[in-house]
Amino acid sequence: MVEHVCPPWLGYLLLNPLRKLVENPDKMLGQFVRDGMVVLEPGCGMGYFTLALARMVGPEGRVVAVELQGKMLSVLGRRASRAGLSDRIELRQTGAEGLGVEDLSGEVDFAAAIHLVHEIPDQGAFFAQIWKALKPGGKLLVVEPKGHVSLDSFKQTVATAKQLGFKRETLPGKEGNRKALLIRPQI
């Protein structure tokens, strides 16, 4: 399912605390996540966003962190344990065939696909799996890096999601950013 994979050594660089100056997890995700939610984070890496999400969902919530690489999950597991958040984070290693979230059908309140979708050759299959996992009214935030993803490619990604039934909600910010809030409409 994945075309390009972020190498583990880069995962360590992405944990740099200075990253908060550009991508602050609380500011990026806090408006979408509440106590008690079930959150899906495909492509979680070493958990730059995962630990913040686990704090946001509180002790009654759960973050399902999905990652292709065992090394990334191993580091995330240690970080979650040190932060006292292991009981809120479910680590799942996926294979190349899909996310492995079939058991979450209709349970997820919010999903965050951050700097990930451009790495997936079959974006339609990816969005279909997220759709099935989301509750009606559930939301998916897609964020892509400008350096890797052209605006045209991002527009095509959003169009692929819309073809599967997602509706796009307007996010504040300037035109041309690579962020989209997609909603699985209520039935």
N, C-alpha and C positions, 0 to 999 in steps of 0.2 A: 504494500500500500504506500510505502514511503519511497520517494525518488532520491532525495538528498537527505543526509542525516547529519545533524550537528555533532561534531566530534566531542568526546568527553572532556578533552582538555579545554575546549571553549566553554564548557559548562561552568568551570571554575571561574573563568573571566566574567561570565554573566552574573555571578553572585557578588561582584564588586559593589560595596555599599555606595560608591559614587553614582551608580546607575540610578539611584533614587532621585537624583537631580533631573534626570530626563524621563524616567519611568517610575513614578512612585506608585506602588501597588495599591495603597490606600486611596489615593486620588483617582486612579484609573478604574478601580473595581468597587470601591466603597459605596457608590451610588446604586449598585445593582445587587449587592449581597447583604442579607440580613440573618439574624439569629435563626437557627433551626433549619436553614436551607440545605438542600443537597446540591452540591456544585460539582461539575465535571470539568476536569482540566486535562484535555489531551495534549500530549507533547510537553509535559510538565518539566522536563529536564531535571535539574538538581533542586528545583523548588523555589526559584526566586519569587514567584507569585504564590506558590502553594501555601507557605507558612502564613502569609498575610490572609489568604482566603480562609485558612483554618481558624484564625483568630476571629474573623468576621462571622463565620457560621456559628461560633460559640460551641459550648459543650453538647448541645442537642443537635447540632448540624453535622454534616459529613462532607469531606472533599474526596472525590474519587480522582486520584492522580494516575494518569495513564502515560506510559513511556515505552518506547521501543527498546531502549538500551538498559540492561541490567545495572551497569556502572552508575548511570544517572540515578536510578531508583535507590541503589545502595547508599549513595551520598545523601539523597533526600531523606531516606529512612533514619540515618544518623542525625541529620539536622533536626528532623521532627522530634526525635527522642530527646535531644538536648534542649529543645524549646518546650518540652512538655506537651506536645500536640499530637503525639502518635495515635491517641485514641480517636482523633477526629479525621485522620487521613488514612484512606485505604489506597495502598500502592498496588498497581496492576501493570504487569509487563505485557505488552501487546506483541503480536507477531506482524509480519508483513501483510497478512490477509485482512486485517481490520482492527478495530478498536477493542473488541472483546467486551462490549458493554450491553449485550443483548438482555442480560438479566435486569438492567435498569429501565426497562421499557416504561415510559410515562412517569418516572420518579424524579427526574432532574429539574430543578428550578432554574438553574443558570449554568451555562457552559462558557468557558473562556478559551479561545483558540488564539494564542498570542505568538506571533512570529512562527507560525506552523503551516498554515494552509498552502503556502507556496511550495512546500516540500512534498506535497502529496500529489501524485500524478492523476489519481481518480478522485477529484474533488466532489463529484456527484455522489459517489459511494460514501465518502466521508460525511457529507452533509446529511445523507439519508440516515446514517447511523446516529448522528446527533439528534436529528428530528425524532427518531423513535425513542431515544432516551429522554427527551424533554417532555415535561407536562404540557398540556395545552396552555398557552399563555407564557410558557418558558422562554427564556431569552438566551441568545448566543452572541457573545462579543467576539468579533474577528478583528485582530490588529495585525498588520503586516509592516515589515520594515521598508522604509522608502529606498534604502540603498540596494535592496534585493528585488523589490517588486515595483514594476512600473504602474502608473495610474491606470493604464489600459488593462493590464493584467489583473489589477485589483477589481476593476469594474466587471471583468469577466467572472471573477470569483463570486462576486455578489450576485451577478446574473444567474450563475449556476445554482446558488442557494435559493434564489427566487423561483426558479423553474421547479424546485421541489416543494414549493409552497410557503417558504419563509417570506415574511413581510419585513421591510426595512424601516426602522424608526430613525428619525433624524437625531443626530448627536450634535451637541454644540462643538464648534471649532471651525477652522477654515476649510474651504473647499479644497479638495486635492489631498486631504489626509488619507491615510490607509486604515481607517477604522470604520466598522459597521456594526450596528446593533440590529440583530435579526431576531424576529419573534415568530414562534410557532403559534399561529392564531388560535383563539378559543374556538371550540367547536360549537 
